[in-house]
Amino acid sequence: MNGPCIYDDDFSKLRPKLIEADLVAFVSPMYYFGFSSQLKRVIDRFYAINGQIKGASKKAVFMMAYADTSKSEAEAMTAHYKTLIKYLGWKDAGMVIAPGVWTAGSIKNTKYGEDAYKLGKSI
Ligand SMILES: Cc1cc2nc3c(=O)[nH]c(=O)nc-3n(C[C@H](O)[C@H](O)[C@H](O)COP(=O)(O)O)c2cc1C
């Protein structure tokens, strides 16, 4: 921990940006009630820089989309996000949770794009 990551890949480019960032946006579709494996892979790479990013007075936002319309089905993902940023010592700056979004492009027919825009403007 806190040394260079043993994997030398695209995360090497993201790593300095993550350390410097004032705000980190976590964005994922729901895949089987959890984060996409693509996002989870990035989060798991935080491990090597825990000491540099924890408690670093960063803010975070969370945006997720899923096909179903049940609110309770989003709870596992929002709980994961909240627990993660609590551990990191980061402050939640807002969430956009988009149910009923199934097929590619269907988000365009919803208000969630506007919600995300407003969230960004509010920060
Ligand atoms: C592997 C996989 C798992 C999914 N699991 C869920 C699920 O548990 N609940 C749900 O409501 N939608 C689920 N969906 C639907 C996606 O959340 C939804 O279609 C989303 O808009 C896809 O975003 P993407 O186009 O970025 O992959 C799943 C889709 C895929 C491909």
The ligand as an SDF file (V2000), in Angstrom:
LIG
                    3D

 31 33  0  0  0  0  0  0  0  0999 V2000
  -25.0570   -7.6940  -17.0850 C   0  0  0  0  0  0  0  0  0  0  0  0
  -26.2740   -6.8360  -16.8390 C   0  0  0  0  0  0  0  0  0  0  0  0
  -26.9000   -6.9070  -15.6060 C   0  0  0  0  0  0  0  0  0  0  0  0
  -28.0050   -6.1030  -15.3430 C   0  0  0  0  0  0  0  0  0  0  0  0
  -28.5930   -6.1670  -14.0910 N   0  0  0  0  0  0  0  0  0  0  0  0
  -29.6650   -5.3910  -13.8370 C   0  0  0  0  0  0  0  0  0  0  0  0
  -30.3100   -5.4480  -12.5680 C   0  0  0  0  0  0  0  0  0  0  0  0
  -29.9110   -6.1610  -11.6540 O   0  0  0  0  0  0  0  0  0  0  0  0
  -31.4020   -4.6630  -12.3510 N   0  0  0  0  0  0  0  0  0  0  0  0
  -31.8820   -3.8230  -13.3310 C   0  0  0  0  0  0  0  0  0  0  0  0
  -32.8750   -3.1350  -13.0900 O   0  0  0  0  0  0  0  0  0  0  0  0
  -31.2620   -3.7220  -14.5320 N   0  0  0  0  0  0  0  0  0  0  0  0
  -30.1840   -4.4860  -14.8040 C   0  0  0  0  0  0  0  0  0  0  0  0
  -29.5750   -4.4170  -16.0400 N   0  0  0  0  0  0  0  0  0  0  0  0
  -30.0370   -3.3860  -16.9930 C   0  0  0  0  0  0  0  0  0  0  0  0
  -29.0990   -2.1880  -16.9770 C   0  0  0  0  0  0  0  0  0  0  0  0
  -28.9200   -1.6380  -15.6810 O   0  0  0  0  0  0  0  0  0  0  0  0
  -29.6260   -1.0540  -17.8900 C   0  0  0  0  0  0  0  0  0  0  0  0
  -29.9620   -1.6010  -19.1420 O   0  0  0  0  0  0  0  0  0  0  0  0
  -28.6030    0.0310  -18.0360 C   0  0  0  0  0  0  0  0  0  0  0  0
  -29.2140    1.1670  -18.6130 O   0  0  0  0  0  0  0  0  0  0  0  0
  -27.4400   -0.4490  -18.9270 C   0  0  0  0  0  0  0  0  0  0  0  0
  -26.4310    0.5410  -19.0060 O   0  0  0  0  0  0  0  0  0  0  0  0
  -25.2290    0.3570  -20.0740 P   0  0  0  0  0  0  0  0  0  0  0  0
  -25.8780    0.5520  -21.4270 O   0  0  0  0  0  0  0  0  0  0  0  0
  -24.2610    1.4250  -19.7120 O   0  0  0  0  0  0  0  0  0  0  0  0
  -24.6920   -1.0450  -19.8940 O   0  0  0  0  0  0  0  0  0  0  0  0
  -28.4840   -5.2160  -16.3340 C   0  0  0  0  0  0  0  0  0  0  0  0
  -27.8490   -5.1700  -17.5880 C   0  0  0  0  0  0  0  0  0  0  0  0
  -26.7650   -5.9560  -17.8360 C   0  0  0  0  0  0  0  0  0  0  0  0
  -26.0970   -5.8870  -19.1910 C   0  0  0  0  0  0  0  0  0  0  0  0
  1  2  1  0
  2  3  1  0
  2 30  2  0
  3  4  2  0
  4  5  1  0
  4 28  1  0
  5  6  2  0
  6  7  1  0
  6 13  1  0
  7  8  2  0
  7  9  1  0
  9 10  1  0
 10 11  2  0
 10 12  1  0
 12 13  2  0
 13 14  1  0
 14 15  1  0
 14 28  1  0
 15 16  1  0
 16 17  1  0
 16 18  1  0
 18 19  1  0
 18 20  1  0
 20 21  1  0
 20 22  1  0
 22 23  1  0
 23 24  1  0
 24 25  2  0
 24 26  1  0
 24 27  1  0
 28 29  2  0
 29 30  1  0
 30 31  1  0
M  END
$$$$
